[in-house]
Amino acid sequence: MKQLLLVGAPTGGLWTLDQKTAHYLVNVRRTRLGTVLVCRDPNGRVFEARLVNAEDKWCLLENSSGPVIDADQTPNQSSDKKKSQQVPFSLELVQALPKGKKLDDIVRQATELGVTGIHLLQSDYAIADFDARWQSKHDRLVAIAREACQQSNNPRLPFINRPLKSDDFARQFVGDKNNLGLLFYENNLAQSSLHRYLDGLPTRVMALIGPEGGFSTREVELFLSYGYYCVSLGSTILRTETAAIAALSTINALSRERTDWILRELN
């Protein structure tokens, strides 16, 4: 069963749903009163709640007395299967601002792939600038992420941070055995393979993707100086929205392959 992603906080044990979610339950899923639903709160806590009041524009859910479910599994999912489906670290996308509505698609697909956060960069070659309308743009991106989260059963809604200049963002990063920064760049400057980097068992992985035109040489040198590693997705030049999804998918596939191998060895 898909989990219902909730926002806000309950009042007196009751969750008031927003109009869009209420419409989804009442008019799309035709949910009846008394139905028990698997829900997820903004902190990733998964639990059961019962639909106790339903109208065309709003609904009320009452917390069930049932057990709290692990945030990273669904009911009846075996422990080994649950572990093999998890990315064993926090995966964050660092996306330079693209043109037009490409960011909407990037946020949607990155959320479906299970990212825990999205950082936005105002890089040297980025044309888009959201400073004057950031709040409205942020609200739209969060709404897109919520829908993708609910559709894909991603256990946590990713955060989406305000765009920062490359220099300001780079200064926040500390590269060590726990933090792995990967700069995806069309020129092969890699010192090692992506597989080798992930074998270091990081707890946090950040994938940097440039805008149309890529990162400038200055930015590449900047990120490398702060401890990022340069990796390549091949000799072809990818669009920024393609590169983001290709990078995240590759990281996901390699990490899950490694997790499955460890589980087989332990058994």
C-alpha positions in Angstrom: 0.0 0.0 0.0 1.2 3.5 -0.8 1.9 5.7 2.2 -0.1 9.0 2.6 2.4 11.8 3.2 1.1 14.3 5.8 2.1 17.8 6.5 1.9 20.0 9.5 1.1 18.5 12.9 -1.9 16.8 14.5 -4.3 18.6 16.9 -5.8 16.4 19.6 -4.8 13.2 17.8 -6.4 14.4 14.5 -4.7 15.3 11.3 -6.4 17.8 9.1 -5.5 17.1 5.4 -5.0 19.8 2.9 -7.5 20.2 0.1 -5.4 18.5 -2.6 -4.7 15.4 -0.4 -8.4 15.3 0.6 -9.5 15.4 -3.0 -7.1 12.5 -3.7 -8.6 10.4 -0.9 -12.2 11.2 -1.5 -12.6 11.7 -5.2 -9.7 9.7 -6.7 -9.3 6.7 -4.3 -12.9 6.8 -3.2 -11.8 6.1 0.4 -14.6 5.2 2.8 -15.0 6.4 6.4 -13.3 4.0 8.8 -10.6 3.0 6.3 -7.2 2.5 8.0 -4.4 4.2 6.0 -0.6 3.9 6.2 0.6 7.5 6.8 3.9 9.2 7.1 4.5 12.5 9.0 7.1 15.1 8.0 9.7 13.5 10.2 9.5 10.2 8.4 7.5 8.4 11.1 5.2 5.9 9.6 2.0 4.9 11.3 -1.6 3.8 10.7 -4.5 6.3 10.9 -8.2 6.0 10.4 -10.4 8.2 8.2 -13.0 9.6 10.5 -14.4 12.5 8.6 -14.5 13.2 4.8 -15.8 16.1 2.8 -15.1 17.3 -0.7 -12.5 19.9 0.5 -11.1 18.4 3.7 -10.6 15.3 5.7 -9.7 14.3 9.3 -7.5 11.3 10.2 -7.3 9.9 13.7 -4.1 8.2 14.9 -4.6 4.5 15.2 -3.4 2.6 18.2 -1.5 0.2 16.0 2.3 -0.1 16.1 4.5 2.5 14.6 6.1 1.1 11.4 9.8 1.6 10.6 10.2 4.7 8.4 12.1 2.7 5.7 9.8 -0.3 5.3 6.3 -1.0 4.4 4.1 -3.6 6.1 4.9 -7.3 5.5 8.3 -6.4 4.0 11.1 -8.8 5.0 14.1 -7.4 6.8 16.6 -8.5 4.1 14.5 -7.2 1.3 14.1 -3.9 3.2 17.8 -3.5 3.6 18.6 -4.3 0.0 16.3 -1.6 -1.1 17.9 1.1 1.0 20.7 3.4 0.0 23.1 2.9 3.0 23.9 6.6 3.3 22.3 10.0 3.0 22.2 10.8 -0.7 21.9 14.5 -1.6 21.8 16.2 -5.0 23.6 19.5 -5.6 22.0 21.0 -8.7 23.2 24.1 -10.5 20.1 26.1 -11.6 18.9 25.0 -15.0 16.8 26.9 -17.5 13.0 27.0 -17.6 11.0 24.2 -15.9 13.8 21.6 -16.0 14.2 21.9 -12.2 10.7 20.7 -11.7 11.5 17.4 -13.4 14.8 17.1 -11.7 13.2 17.5 -8.2 10.4 15.0 -9.1 12.7 12.3 -10.4 15.4 12.9 -7.7 12.8 12.4 -5.1 11.6 9.2 -6.7 15.2 8.0 -6.6 15.3 8.5 -2.8 17.4 11.6 -2.3 17.3 13.0 1.2 18.0 16.6 0.2 18.5 19.0 -2.8 20.9 21.9 -2.7 20.7 24.5 -5.5 23.6 26.4 -6.9 23.9 29.7 -8.6 26.9 28.6 -10.6 29.1 30.6 -12.9 27.2 29.5 -16.1 23.7 29.2 -14.5 21.2 31.6 -16.1 18.3 31.1 -13.7 18.0 33.4 -10.7 15.3 32.8 -8.1 16.3 35.4 -5.5 13.3 37.7 -6.1 10.7 34.8 -6.2 12.4 32.1 -4.1 9.5 31.6 -1.6 6.9 30.9 -4.3 9.4 28.7 -6.3 10.3 26.8 -3.1 6.7 26.1 -2.3 6.1 24.8 -5.8 9.2 22.5 -5.6 8.2 21.2 -2.2 4.7 20.4 -3.6 6.3 18.5 -6.5 8.6 16.6 -4.1 5.6 15.7 -1.9 3.7 14.2 -4.8 6.8 12.3 -6.0 7.4 11.1 -2.4 3.9 9.8 -2.1 3.9 8.2 -5.5 7.3 6.4 -5.0 7.0 5.6 -1.3 10.3 7.5 -0.6 10.2 7.3 3.2 11.3 11.0 3.7 10.5 14.2 2.1 13.8 15.8 0.9 14.7 19.2 2.0 15.3 21.8 -0.7 17.7 24.6 0.1 17.9 28.2 -1.2 20.4 28.7 -4.1 23.9 29.6 -3.0 26.9 30.8 -5.0 29.4 28.0 -5.7 32.0 29.6 -3.5 29.6 29.9 -0.5 28.4 26.4 -0.9 31.9 24.9 -1.3 33.0 26.4 2.0 30.3 24.4 3.9 31.7 21.1 2.8 34.2 19.0 4.8 35.5 16.1 2.9 36.4 13.1 5.1 35.6 9.4 5.4 32.0 10.2 6.3 31.3 12.9 3.7 31.8 12.0 0.0 31.4 14.8 -2.5 31.2 13.7 -6.1 31.6 16.3 -8.9 30.2 14.9 -12.1 32.2 16.4 -14.9 32.3 15.7 -18.7 36.1 15.7 -18.7 37.6 12.6 -17.2 39.6 13.9 -14.3 38.7 11.0 -12.1 41.4 9.7 -9.7 39.5 6.5 -9.1 36.2 4.8 -10.0 32.9 5.6 -8.5 32.7 2.1 -7.2 35.9 2.6 -5.2 34.7 5.9 -3.7 31.5 4.3 -2.5 33.5 1.4 -1.1 34.8 3.8 1.5 31.4 3.4 3.3 30.5 7.1 3.5 27.5 8.2 5.6 26.7 11.1 3.4 27.1 11.4 -0.4 26.6 14.6 -2.4 26.4 14.5 -6.2 27.2 17.8 -7.9 25.6 18.5 -11.3 26.4 21.5 -13.4 24.0 23.7 -15.5 23.7 24.0 -19.2 27.3 24.5 -20.3 28.6 22.7 -17.2 30.8 24.0 -14.4 33.5 26.5 -15.2 37.2 25.5 -14.9 37.3 27.8 -11.9 34.5 26.0 -10.1 36.0 22.6 -10.8 39.3 23.7 -9.2 37.3 25.2 -6.3 35.4 22.1 -5.5 38.4 19.8 -5.9 40.3 22.1 -3.4 37.6 21.6 -0.8 37.7 17.8 -1.0 35.3 16.8 -3.8 36.2 14.0 -6.1 35.7 14.3 -9.9 33.9 11.4 -11.6 32.6 10.9 -15.1 29.4 9.4 -16.6 31.2 8.7 -19.9 32.4 10.5 -23.0 29.0 11.8 -24.2 27.7 15.3 -23.1 24.5 14.9 -21.2 21.8 17.6 -20.6 21.8 18.8 -17.0 18.5 17.1 -16.3 19.7 13.8 -17.8 23.0 14.0 -15.9 21.3 14.4 -12.6 19.2 11.4 -12.9 22.0 9.3 -14.5 24.3 10.2 -11.6 21.7 9.4 -8.9 20.6 6.2 -10.6 24.2 5.0 -10.9 25.0 5.8 -7.2 21.8 3.9 -6.2 22.6 0.9 -8.3 26.2 0.5 -7.1 25.3 1.0 -3.5 22.4 -1.5 -3.6 24.6 -4.0 -5.4 27.2 -3.7 -2.6 24.5 -4.0 0.1 23.1 -7.2 -1.5 26.6 -8.6 -1.7 27.3 -7.9 2.0 23.9 -9.5 2.9 24.8 -12.6 0.9 28.2 -12.9 2.6 26.7 -12.5 6.0 24.2 -15.3 5.3 
